[in-house]
Amino acid sequence: MSDTTLAAPKRRRLNLHVLGPVLALVALIILGASLNSNFLGYGNVTNVLARSAFIGIIAVGMTFVITAGGIDLSVGSMAAFVAGVMIMAMNSMIPTLGVGVPLILAGMAVALLAGLAAGLLNGFLISKIGIEAFIVTLGSMGIYRSLVTWLADGGTLSLDFEARGFYRPVYYEGILGVAWPIIVFAIVAILGELAMRHTPFGRHCAAIGANEQVAKYSAVKVDRVRMGTYVLLGMLVGLATIMYVPRLGSASGSTGVLWELEAIAAVIIGGTVLKGGFGRVWGTVVGVLILSLIDNILNLASIVSPYLNGAIQGVIVILAVILQRDRKSAD
Protein backbone atom coordinates (compact mmCIF):
# COMPACT_ATOMS: atom_id res chain seq x y z
CA MET A 1 0.00 0.00 0.00
CA SER A 2 1.18 3.54 -0.63
CA ASP A 3 1.84 6.02 2.15
CA THR A 4 -1.10 8.10 1.04
CA THR A 5 -3.41 5.12 1.50
CA LEU A 6 -2.17 4.45 5.03
CA ALA A 7 -2.30 8.08 6.11
CA ALA A 8 -5.35 8.90 8.14
CA PRO A 9 -7.40 11.80 6.88
CA LYS A 10 -6.87 15.00 8.83
CA ARG A 11 -9.88 16.40 10.59
CA ARG A 12 -10.29 20.09 11.01
CA ARG A 13 -10.86 20.89 14.65
CA LEU A 14 -12.95 23.84 15.71
CA ASN A 15 -10.52 26.38 17.16
CA LEU A 16 -12.45 27.77 20.11
CA HIS A 17 -9.51 29.96 21.02
CA VAL A 18 -10.16 31.90 17.80
CA LEU A 19 -13.93 31.55 17.51
CA GLY A 20 -14.70 31.62 21.24
CA PRO A 21 -14.79 35.43 21.60
CA VAL A 22 -16.91 35.78 18.46
CA LEU A 23 -19.36 33.11 19.67
CA ALA A 24 -19.52 34.83 23.07
CA LEU A 25 -20.29 38.15 21.36
CA VAL A 26 -23.08 36.59 19.31
CA ALA A 27 -24.50 34.92 22.44
CA LEU A 28 -24.49 38.24 24.30
CA ILE A 29 -26.32 39.96 21.44
CA ILE A 30 -28.99 37.24 21.45
CA LEU A 31 -29.27 37.40 25.26
CA GLY A 32 -29.55 41.18 25.29
CA ALA A 33 -32.20 41.20 22.57
CA SER A 34 -34.25 38.60 24.46
CA LEU A 35 -34.06 40.51 27.76
CA ASN A 36 -34.87 43.98 26.45
CA SER A 37 -36.66 45.01 23.27
CA ASN A 38 -34.66 48.24 23.08
CA PHE A 39 -31.31 46.46 23.16
CA LEU A 40 -30.87 46.41 19.36
CA GLY A 41 -32.38 49.85 18.93
CA TYR A 42 -30.34 52.48 17.10
CA GLY A 43 -30.01 54.67 20.18
CA ASN A 44 -28.74 51.91 22.43
CA VAL A 45 -26.35 50.44 19.85
CA THR A 46 -24.75 53.79 19.02
CA ASN A 47 -24.52 54.68 22.72
CA VAL A 48 -22.75 51.39 23.52
CA LEU A 49 -20.34 51.76 20.60
CA ALA A 50 -19.56 55.41 21.33
CA ARG A 51 -18.90 54.79 25.02
CA SER A 52 -16.75 51.75 24.26
CA ALA A 53 -14.65 53.71 21.77
CA PHE A 54 -12.47 55.26 24.51
CA ILE A 55 -11.47 51.88 25.94
CA GLY A 56 -11.25 50.42 22.45
CA ILE A 57 -8.75 52.99 21.20
CA ILE A 58 -6.59 52.47 24.30
CA ALA A 59 -6.96 48.67 24.09
CA VAL A 60 -5.54 48.65 20.55
CA GLY A 61 -2.35 50.23 21.89
CA MET A 62 -2.38 47.87 24.87
CA THR A 63 -2.44 44.94 22.44
CA PHE A 64 0.99 45.92 21.11
CA VAL A 65 2.38 46.45 24.63
CA ILE A 66 1.18 43.04 25.87
CA THR A 67 2.21 41.27 22.66
CA ALA A 68 5.75 42.53 23.26
CA GLY A 69 5.67 41.09 26.78
CA GLY A 70 4.85 44.32 28.60
CA ILE A 71 1.97 45.76 30.62
CA ASP A 72 0.70 49.26 31.38
CA LEU A 73 -1.37 49.87 34.51
CA SER A 74 -1.30 53.64 34.15
CA VAL A 75 -3.55 54.27 31.14
CA GLY A 76 -6.63 55.27 33.16
CA SER A 77 -4.68 57.72 35.32
CA MET A 78 -2.79 58.90 32.24
CA ALA A 79 -6.09 59.66 30.50
CA ALA A 80 -7.26 61.69 33.52
CA PHE A 81 -3.99 63.63 33.58
CA VAL A 82 -4.00 64.26 29.82
CA ALA A 83 -7.62 65.42 29.99
CA GLY A 84 -6.79 67.81 32.84
CA VAL A 85 -3.78 69.26 31.00
CA MET A 86 -5.83 69.59 27.81
CA ILE A 87 -8.66 71.43 29.57
CA MET A 88 -6.30 73.80 31.38
CA ALA A 89 -4.41 74.53 28.16
CA MET A 90 -7.62 75.24 26.22
CA ASN A 91 -8.96 77.52 28.94
CA SER A 92 -5.69 79.45 29.00
CA MET A 93 -5.65 79.86 25.20
CA ILE A 94 -9.20 81.23 24.90
CA PRO A 95 -8.14 84.90 25.34
CA THR A 96 -5.61 84.48 22.50
CA LEU A 97 -7.35 82.10 20.08
CA GLY A 98 -10.96 82.65 20.99
CA VAL A 99 -13.56 79.88 20.83
CA GLY A 100 -13.33 78.17 17.48
CA VAL A 101 -11.57 75.57 15.38
CA PRO A 102 -8.03 76.82 16.18
CA LEU A 103 -8.70 76.37 19.90
CA ILE A 104 -10.01 72.83 19.40
CA LEU A 105 -7.05 71.88 17.20
CA ALA A 106 -4.62 73.34 19.73
CA GLY A 107 -6.28 71.35 22.51
CA MET A 108 -6.05 68.17 20.45
CA ALA A 109 -2.36 68.80 19.82
CA VAL A 110 -1.77 69.29 23.54
CA ALA A 111 -3.54 66.00 24.32
CA LEU A 112 -1.52 64.05 21.75
CA LEU A 113 1.77 65.57 22.91
CA ALA A 114 0.95 64.95 26.58
CA GLY A 115 0.05 61.33 25.82
CA LEU A 116 3.20 60.89 23.74
CA ALA A 117 5.36 62.34 26.54
CA ALA A 118 3.75 60.11 29.17
CA GLY A 119 4.18 57.02 27.01
CA LEU A 120 7.76 58.00 26.19
CA LEU A 121 8.57 58.36 29.89
CA ASN A 122 7.15 54.90 30.67
CA GLY A 123 8.95 53.38 27.70
CA PHE A 124 12.27 55.02 28.59
CA LEU A 125 12.20 53.79 32.19
CA ILE A 126 11.27 50.27 31.07
CA SER A 127 13.48 49.80 28.00
CA LYS A 128 16.48 52.01 28.75
CA ILE A 129 16.70 52.02 32.55
CA GLY A 130 15.56 48.40 32.80
CA ILE A 131 12.85 48.74 35.44
CA GLU A 132 10.05 46.17 35.36
CA ALA A 133 7.00 47.38 33.43
CA PHE A 134 4.69 46.45 36.30
CA ILE A 135 6.65 48.64 38.74
CA VAL A 136 7.01 51.61 36.38
CA THR A 137 3.37 51.74 35.34
CA LEU A 138 2.11 51.06 38.87
CA GLY A 139 4.16 54.04 40.04
CA SER A 140 3.10 56.29 37.18
CA MET A 141 -0.52 55.31 37.78
CA GLY A 142 -0.31 56.86 41.24
CA ILE A 143 1.67 59.85 39.97
CA TYR A 144 -0.77 60.79 37.18
CA ARG A 145 -3.80 60.32 39.41
CA SER A 146 -2.29 62.49 42.13
CA LEU A 147 -1.21 65.16 39.63
CA VAL A 148 -4.68 65.62 38.15
CA THR A 149 -6.19 65.71 41.65
CA TRP A 150 -3.63 68.36 42.61
CA LEU A 151 -4.26 70.39 39.46
CA ALA A 152 -7.98 70.31 40.21
CA ASP A 153 -7.29 71.17 43.88
CA GLY A 154 -9.25 68.08 44.88
CA GLY A 155 -12.22 69.08 42.74
CA THR A 156 -12.93 69.14 39.01
CA LEU A 157 -11.26 70.85 36.08
CA SER A 158 -13.98 72.13 33.77
CA LEU A 159 -13.71 73.36 30.21
CA ASP A 160 -15.03 76.84 29.50
CA PHE A 161 -18.78 76.65 28.91
CA GLU A 162 -18.70 78.25 25.46
CA ALA A 163 -15.72 76.16 24.39
CA ARG A 164 -17.44 73.01 25.59
CA GLY A 165 -20.52 73.84 23.51
CA PHE A 166 -18.35 74.29 20.44
CA TYR A 167 -16.44 71.06 21.16
CA ARG A 168 -19.50 68.85 21.86
CA PRO A 169 -20.04 67.76 18.22
CA VAL A 170 -16.73 65.85 18.31
CA TYR A 171 -18.48 63.31 20.56
CA TYR A 172 -22.17 63.72 19.76
CA GLU A 173 -22.07 64.14 15.99
CA GLY A 174 -20.49 62.27 13.09
CA ILE A 175 -21.07 61.12 9.53
CA LEU A 176 -24.31 59.48 8.34
CA GLY A 177 -25.48 58.98 11.92
CA VAL A 178 -22.21 57.35 13.03
CA ALA A 179 -20.57 59.27 15.88
CA TRP A 180 -16.97 60.42 15.54
CA PRO A 181 -15.67 58.25 18.41
CA ILE A 182 -16.98 55.14 16.62
CA ILE A 183 -15.38 56.22 13.34
CA VAL A 184 -12.04 56.96 15.01
CA PHE A 185 -12.12 53.64 16.88
CA ALA A 186 -12.81 51.76 13.63
CA ILE A 187 -9.93 53.51 11.85
CA VAL A 188 -7.52 52.85 14.74
CA ALA A 189 -8.57 49.19 14.88
CA ILE A 190 -8.08 48.67 11.13
CA LEU A 191 -4.68 50.37 11.15
CA GLY A 192 -3.69 48.43 14.26
CA GLU A 193 -4.62 45.09 12.72
CA LEU A 194 -2.68 45.94 9.57
CA ALA A 195 0.34 47.01 11.64
CA MET A 196 0.23 43.86 13.75
CA ARG A 197 -0.08 41.49 10.79
CA HIS A 198 1.75 43.15 7.92
CA THR A 199 4.53 45.37 9.27
CA PRO A 200 7.96 44.64 10.77
CA PHE A 201 6.90 46.50 13.93
CA GLY A 202 4.06 44.05 14.61
CA ARG A 203 6.22 41.01 13.87
CA HIS A 204 8.99 42.36 16.08
CA CYS A 205 6.54 42.89 18.95
CA ALA A 206 5.54 39.23 18.73
CA ALA A 207 9.17 38.11 18.47
CA ILE A 208 10.16 40.08 21.58
CA GLY A 209 7.22 38.74 23.55
CA ALA A 210 7.94 35.16 22.50
CA ASN A 211 11.67 35.19 23.26
CA GLU A 212 13.59 38.40 23.82
CA GLN A 213 17.03 36.80 23.49
CA VAL A 214 16.19 35.14 20.19
CA ALA A 215 14.79 38.45 18.95
CA LYS A 216 18.09 40.15 19.82
CA TYR A 217 20.05 37.48 17.94
CA SER A 218 17.72 38.06 14.99
CA ALA A 219 18.81 41.72 14.83
CA VAL A 220 15.56 43.05 16.29
CA LYS A 221 16.16 46.36 18.06
CA VAL A 222 14.39 45.26 21.22
CA ASP A 223 14.68 48.47 23.24
CA ARG A 224 13.50 50.64 20.39
CA VAL A 225 10.52 48.43 19.58
CA ARG A 226 9.51 48.10 23.23
CA MET A 227 9.71 51.85 23.73
CA GLY A 228 7.69 52.27 20.55
CA THR A 229 4.83 50.21 21.99
CA TYR A 230 4.56 52.50 25.02
CA VAL A 231 4.81 55.65 22.90
CA LEU A 232 2.05 54.29 20.63
CA LEU A 233 -0.11 53.50 23.64
CA GLY A 234 0.48 56.96 25.10
CA MET A 235 -0.54 58.65 21.85
CA LEU A 236 -3.68 56.50 21.67
CA VAL A 237 -4.52 57.48 25.26
CA GLY A 238 -4.24 61.09 24.07
CA LEU A 239 -6.50 60.32 21.10
CA ALA A 240 -9.07 58.63 23.36
CA THR A 241 -8.97 61.68 25.62
CA ILE A 242 -9.68 63.94 22.64
CA MET A 243 -12.87 61.93 22.07
CA TYR A 244 -13.74 61.82 25.79
CA VAL A 245 -13.40 65.45 26.88
CA PRO A 246 -16.32 66.82 24.79
CA ARG A 247 -18.61 64.23 26.39
CA LEU A 248 -18.41 65.67 29.91
CA GLY A 249 -16.19 68.70 29.45
CA SER A 250 -14.36 68.02 32.71
CA ALA A 251 -11.64 65.97 34.37
CA SER A 252 -11.02 64.98 37.98
CA GLY A 253 -9.25 62.42 40.13
CA SER A 254 -12.03 59.94 39.34
CA THR A 255 -11.72 60.22 35.55
CA GLY A 256 -10.61 57.02 33.84
CA VAL A 257 -10.92 54.83 36.94
CA LEU A 258 -10.59 51.11 35.98
CA TRP A 259 -9.87 51.95 32.34
CA GLU A 260 -6.65 49.97 32.64
CA LEU A 261 -8.59 46.92 33.84
CA GLU A 262 -11.06 47.20 30.98
CA ALA A 263 -8.33 47.66 28.36
CA ILE A 264 -6.28 44.71 29.63
CA ALA A 265 -9.42 42.59 29.95
CA ALA A 266 -10.44 43.34 26.36
CA VAL A 267 -6.97 42.39 25.09
CA ILE A 268 -6.90 39.09 26.99
CA ILE A 269 -10.49 38.17 26.12
CA GLY A 270 -9.65 38.80 22.46
CA GLY A 271 -6.98 36.10 22.51
CA THR A 272 -3.73 38.05 22.97
CA VAL A 273 -1.39 36.02 25.17
CA LEU A 274 -0.81 37.77 28.51
CA LYS A 275 2.86 36.75 28.63
CA GLY A 276 3.45 38.05 25.12
CA GLY A 277 4.41 36.48 21.83
CA PHE A 278 1.03 36.59 20.12
CA GLY A 279 -1.55 39.32 19.67
CA ARG A 280 -4.50 40.11 17.47
CA VAL A 281 -6.15 43.50 17.28
CA TRP A 282 -9.42 42.24 15.82
CA GLY A 283 -9.79 40.01 18.87
CA THR A 284 -9.26 43.03 21.10
CA VAL A 285 -12.10 44.81 19.31
CA VAL A 286 -14.34 41.81 19.99
CA GLY A 287 -13.20 41.84 23.62
CA VAL A 288 -14.11 45.53 23.96
CA LEU A 289 -17.57 44.87 22.55
CA ILE A 290 -18.07 41.89 24.89
CA LEU A 291 -17.27 43.98 27.96
CA SER A 292 -19.45 46.84 26.76
CA LEU A 293 -22.39 44.55 26.04
CA ILE A 294 -22.08 42.84 29.43
CA ASP A 295 -22.17 46.25 31.10
CA ASN A 296 -25.11 47.35 28.96
CA ILE A 297 -27.10 44.16 29.55
CA LEU A 298 -26.58 44.38 33.32
CA ASN A 299 -27.79 47.97 33.32
CA LEU A 300 -30.80 47.39 31.06
CA ALA A 301 -31.93 44.21 32.81
CA SER A 302 -31.01 45.34 36.35
CA ILE A 303 -29.64 41.84 37.01
CA VAL A 304 -26.97 43.01 39.45
CA SER A 305 -25.84 46.36 40.82
CA PRO A 306 -23.81 48.42 38.32
CA TYR A 307 -21.28 48.88 41.11
CA LEU A 308 -20.31 45.22 40.61
CA ASN A 309 -19.31 45.70 36.97
CA GLY A 310 -15.65 46.01 37.93
CA ALA A 311 -15.84 42.76 39.88
CA ILE A 312 -17.41 40.99 36.91
CA GLN A 313 -14.68 42.30 34.59
CA GLY A 314 -12.04 41.06 37.05
CA VAL A 315 -13.58 37.58 37.04
CA ILE A 316 -13.63 37.60 33.24
CA VAL A 317 -9.92 38.46 33.12
CA ILE A 318 -9.06 35.60 35.49
CA LEU A 319 -11.16 33.13 33.48
CA ALA A 320 -9.59 34.27 30.21
CA VAL A 321 -6.08 33.72 31.60
CA ILE A 322 -7.09 30.27 32.91
CA LEU A 323 -8.40 29.33 29.47
CA GLN A 324 -5.09 30.44 27.93
CA ARG A 325 -3.17 28.22 30.33
CA ASP A 326 -5.44 25.27 29.59
CA ARG A 327 -4.90 25.79 25.86
CA LYS A 328 -1.11 25.82 26.28
CA SER A 329 -1.15 22.63 28.37
CA ALA A 330 -3.40 20.93 25.81
CA ASP A 331 -1.02 21.92 23.01
C-alpha positions as CSV (number, residue, x, y, z in Angstrom):
1,M,0.0,0.0,0.0
2,S,1.2,3.5,-0.6
3,D,1.8,6.0,2.1
4,T,-1.1,8.1,1.0
5,T,-3.4,5.1,1.5
6,L,-2.2,4.4,5.0
7,A,-2.3,8.1,6.1
8,A,-5.4,8.9,8.1
9,P,-7.4,11.8,6.9
10,K,-6.9,15.0,8.8
11,R,-9.9,16.4,10.6
12,R,-10.3,20.1,11.0
13,R,-10.9,20.9,14.7
14,L,-13.0,23.8,15.7
15,N,-10.5,26.4,17.2
16,L,-12.4,27.8,20.1
17,H,-9.5,30.0,21.0
18,V,-10.2,31.9,17.8
19,L,-13.9,31.6,17.5
20,G,-14.7,31.6,21.2
21,P,-14.8,35.4,21.6
22,V,-16.9,35.8,18.5
23,L,-19.4,33.1,19.7
24,A,-19.5,34.8,23.1
25,L,-20.3,38.2,21.4
26,V,-23.1,36.6,19.3
27,A,-24.5,34.9,22.4
28,L,-24.5,38.2,24.3
29,I,-26.3,40.0,21.4
30,I,-29.0,37.2,21.4
31,L,-29.3,37.4,25.3
32,G,-29.5,41.2,25.3
33,A,-32.2,41.2,22.6
34,S,-34.3,38.6,24.5
35,L,-34.1,40.5,27.8
36,N,-34.9,44.0,26.5
37,S,-36.7,45.0,23.3
38,N,-34.7,48.2,23.1
39,F,-31.3,46.5,23.2
40,L,-30.9,46.4,19.4
41,G,-32.4,49.9,18.9
42,Y,-30.3,52.5,17.1
43,G,-30.0,54.7,20.2
44,N,-28.7,51.9,22.4
45,V,-26.4,50.4,19.9
46,T,-24.8,53.8,19.0
47,N,-24.5,54.7,22.7
48,V,-22.7,51.4,23.5
49,L,-20.3,51.8,20.6
50,A,-19.6,55.4,21.3
51,R,-18.9,54.8,25.0
52,S,-16.8,51.8,24.3
53,A,-14.6,53.7,21.8
54,F,-12.5,55.3,24.5
55,I,-11.5,51.9,25.9
56,G,-11.3,50.4,22.4
57,I,-8.8,53.0,21.2
58,I,-6.6,52.5,24.3
59,A,-7.0,48.7,24.1
60,V,-5.5,48.7,20.5
61,G,-2.4,50.2,21.9
62,M,-2.4,47.9,24.9
63,T,-2.4,44.9,22.4
64,F,1.0,45.9,21.1
65,V,2.4,46.4,24.6
66,I,1.2,43.0,25.9
67,T,2.2,41.3,22.7
68,A,5.7,42.5,23.3
69,G,5.7,41.1,26.8
70,G,4.8,44.3,28.6
71,I,2.0,45.8,30.6
72,D,0.7,49.3,31.4
73,L,-1.4,49.9,34.5
74,S,-1.3,53.6,34.2
75,V,-3.6,54.3,31.1
76,G,-6.6,55.3,33.2
77,S,-4.7,57.7,35.3
78,M,-2.8,58.9,32.2
79,A,-6.1,59.7,30.5
80,A,-7.3,61.7,33.5
81,F,-4.0,63.6,33.6
82,V,-4.0,64.3,29.8
83,A,-7.6,65.4,30.0
84,G,-6.8,67.8,32.8
85,V,-3.8,69.3,31.0
86,M,-5.8,69.6,27.8
87,I,-8.7,71.4,29.6
88,M,-6.3,73.8,31.4
89,A,-4.4,74.5,28.2
90,M,-7.6,75.2,26.2
91,N,-9.0,77.5,28.9
92,S,-5.7,79.4,29.0
93,M,-5.6,79.9,25.2
94,I,-9.2,81.2,24.9
95,P,-8.1,84.9,25.3
96,T,-5.6,84.5,22.5
97,L,-7.3,82.1,20.1
98,G,-11.0,82.6,21.0
99,V,-13.6,79.9,20.8
100,G,-13.3,78.2,17.5
101,V,-11.6,75.6,15.4
102,P,-8.0,76.8,16.2
103,L,-8.7,76.4,19.9
104,I,-10.0,72.8,19.4
105,L,-7.1,71.9,17.2
106,A,-4.6,73.3,19.7
107,G,-6.3,71.3,22.5
108,M,-6.1,68.2,20.4
109,A,-2.4,68.8,19.8
110,V,-1.8,69.3,23.5
111,A,-3.5,66.0,24.3
112,L,-1.5,64.0,21.7
113,L,1.8,65.6,22.9
114,A,1.0,65.0,26.6
115,G,0.1,61.3,25.8
116,L,3.2,60.9,23.7
117,A,5.4,62.3,26.5
118,A,3.7,60.1,29.2
119,G,4.2,57.0,27.0
120,L,7.8,58.0,26.2
121,L,8.6,58.4,29.9
122,N,7.2,54.9,30.7
123,G,9.0,53.4,27.7
124,F,12.3,55.0,28.6
125,L,12.2,53.8,32.2
126,I,11.3,50.3,31.1
127,S,13.5,49.8,28.0
128,K,16.5,52.0,28.7
129,I,16.7,52.0,32.6
130,G,15.6,48.4,32.8
131,I,12.9,48.7,35.4
132,E,10.0,46.2,35.4
133,A,7.0,47.4,33.4
134,F,4.7,46.5,36.3
135,I,6.6,48.6,38.7
136,V,7.0,51.6,36.4
137,T,3.4,51.7,35.3
138,L,2.1,51.1,38.9
139,G,4.2,54.0,40.0
140,S,3.1,56.3,37.2
141,M,-0.5,55.3,37.8
142,G,-0.3,56.9,41.2
143,I,1.7,59.9,40.0
144,Y,-0.8,60.8,37.2
145,R,-3.8,60.3,39.4
146,S,-2.3,62.5,42.1
147,L,-1.2,65.2,39.6
148,V,-4.7,65.6,38.1
149,T,-6.2,65.7,41.6
150,W,-3.6,68.4,42.6
151,L,-4.3,70.4,39.5
152,A,-8.0,70.3,40.2
153,D,-7.3,71.2,43.9
154,G,-9.2,68.1,44.9
155,G,-12.2,69.1,42.7
156,T,-12.9,69.1,39.0
157,L,-11.3,70.8,36.1
158,S,-14.0,72.1,33.8
159,L,-13.7,73.4,30.2
160,D,-15.0,76.8,29.5
161,F,-18.8,76.6,28.9
162,E,-18.7,78.3,25.5
163,A,-15.7,76.2,24.4
164,R,-17.4,73.0,25.6
165,G,-20.5,73.8,23.5
166,F,-18.3,74.3,20.4
167,Y,-16.4,71.1,21.2
168,R,-19.5,68.9,21.9
169,P,-20.0,67.8,18.2
170,V,-16.7,65.8,18.3
171,Y,-18.5,63.3,20.6
172,Y,-22.2,63.7,19.8
173,E,-22.1,64.1,16.0
174,G,-20.5,62.3,13.1
175,I,-21.1,61.1,9.5
176,L,-24.3,59.5,8.3
177,G,-25.5,59.0,11.9
178,V,-22.2,57.4,13.0
179,A,-20.6,59.3,15.9
180,W,-17.0,60.4,15.5
181,P,-15.7,58.2,18.4
182,I,-17.0,55.1,16.6
183,I,-15.4,56.2,13.3
184,V,-12.0,57.0,15.0
185,F,-12.1,53.6,16.9
186,A,-12.8,51.8,13.6
187,I,-9.9,53.5,11.8
188,V,-7.5,52.9,14.7
189,A,-8.6,49.2,14.9
190,I,-8.1,48.7,11.1
191,L,-4.7,50.4,11.1
192,G,-3.7,48.4,14.3
193,E,-4.6,45.1,12.7
194,L,-2.7,45.9,9.6
195,A,0.3,47.0,11.6
196,M,0.2,43.9,13.8
197,R,-0.1,41.5,10.8
198,H,1.8,43.1,7.9
199,T,4.5,45.4,9.3
200,P,8.0,44.6,10.8
201,F,6.9,46.5,13.9
202,G,4.1,44.0,14.6
203,R,6.2,41.0,13.9
204,H,9.0,42.4,16.1
205,C,6.5,42.9,19.0
206,A,5.5,39.2,18.7
207,A,9.2,38.1,18.5
208,I,10.2,40.1,21.6
209,G,7.2,38.7,23.5
210,A,7.9,35.2,22.5
211,N,11.7,35.2,23.3
212,E,13.6,38.4,23.8
213,Q,17.0,36.8,23.5
214,V,16.2,35.1,20.2
215,A,14.8,38.5,19.0
216,K,18.1,40.2,19.8
217,Y,20.1,37.5,17.9
218,S,17.7,38.1,15.0
219,A,18.8,41.7,14.8
220,V,15.6,43.1,16.3
221,K,16.2,46.4,18.1
222,V,14.4,45.3,21.2
223,D,14.7,48.5,23.2
224,R,13.5,50.6,20.4
225,V,10.5,48.4,19.6
226,R,9.5,48.1,23.2
227,M,9.7,51.9,23.7
228,G,7.7,52.3,20.5
229,T,4.8,50.2,22.0
230,Y,4.6,52.5,25.0
231,V,4.8,55.6,22.9
232,L,2.1,54.3,20.6
233,L,-0.1,53.5,23.6
234,G,0.5,57.0,25.1
235,M,-0.5,58.6,21.8
236,L,-3.7,56.5,21.7
237,V,-4.5,57.5,25.3
238,G,-4.2,61.1,24.1
239,L,-6.5,60.3,21.1
240,A,-9.1,58.6,23.4
241,T,-9.0,61.7,25.6
242,I,-9.7,63.9,22.6
243,M,-12.9,61.9,22.1
244,Y,-13.7,61.8,25.8
245,V,-13.4,65.5,26.9
246,P,-16.3,66.8,24.8
247,R,-18.6,64.2,26.4
248,L,-18.4,65.7,29.9
249,G,-16.2,68.7,29.5
250,S,-14.4,68.0,32.7
251,A,-11.6,66.0,34.4
252,S,-11.0,65.0,38.0
253,G,-9.3,62.4,40.1
254,S,-12.0,59.9,39.3
255,T,-11.7,60.2,35.6
256,G,-10.6,57.0,33.8
257,V,-10.9,54.8,36.9
258,L,-10.6,51.1,36.0
259,W,-9.9,51.9,32.3
260,E,-6.6,50.0,32.6
261,L,-8.6,46.9,33.8
262,E,-11.1,47.2,31.0
263,A,-8.3,47.7,28.4
264,I,-6.3,44.7,29.6
265,A,-9.4,42.6,30.0
266,A,-10.4,43.3,26.4
267,V,-7.0,42.4,25.1
268,I,-6.9,39.1,27.0
269,I,-10.5,38.2,26.1
270,G,-9.6,38.8,22.5
271,G,-7.0,36.1,22.5
272,T,-3.7,38.0,23.0
273,V,-1.4,36.0,25.2
274,L,-0.8,37.8,28.5
275,K,2.9,36.8,28.6
276,G,3.5,38.1,25.1
277,G,4.4,36.5,21.8
278,F,1.0,36.6,20.1
279,G,-1.5,39.3,19.7
280,R,-4.5,40.1,17.5
281,V,-6.2,43.5,17.3
282,W,-9.4,42.2,15.8
283,G,-9.8,40.0,18.9
284,T,-9.3,43.0,21.1
285,V,-12.1,44.8,19.3
286,V,-14.3,41.8,20.0
287,G,-13.2,41.8,23.6
288,V,-14.1,45.5,24.0
289,L,-17.6,44.9,22.5
290,I,-18.1,41.9,24.9
291,L,-17.3,44.0,28.0
292,S,-19.4,46.8,26.8
293,L,-22.4,44.5,26.0
294,I,-22.1,42.8,29.4
295,D,-22.2,46.3,31.1
296,N,-25.1,47.3,29.0
297,I,-27.1,44.2,29.6
298,L,-26.6,44.4,33.3
299,N,-27.8,48.0,33.3
300,L,-30.8,47.4,31.1
301,A,-31.9,44.2,32.8
302,S,-31.0,45.3,36.3
303,I,-29.6,41.8,37.0
304,V,-27.0,43.0,39.5
305,S,-25.8,46.4,40.8
306,P,-23.8,48.4,38.3
307,Y,-21.3,48.9,41.1
308,L,-20.3,45.2,40.6
309,N,-19.3,45.7,37.0
310,G,-15.6,46.0,37.9
311,A,-15.8,42.8,39.9
312,I,-17.4,41.0,36.9
313,Q,-14.7,42.3,34.6
314,G,-12.0,41.1,37.0
315,V,-13.6,37.6,37.0
316,I,-13.6,37.6,33.2
317,V,-9.9,38.5,33.1
318,I,-9.1,35.6,35.5
319,L,-11.2,33.1,33.5
320,A,-9.6,34.3,30.2
321,V,-6.1,33.7,31.6
322,I,-7.1,30.3,32.9
323,L,-8.4,29.3,29.5
324,Q,-5.1,30.4,27.9
325,R,-3.2,28.2,30.3
326,D,-5.4,25.3,29.6
327,R,-4.9,25.8,25.9
328,K,-1.1,25.8,26.3
329,S,-1.2,22.6,28.4
330,A,-3.4,20.9,25.8
331,D,-1.0,21.9,23.0
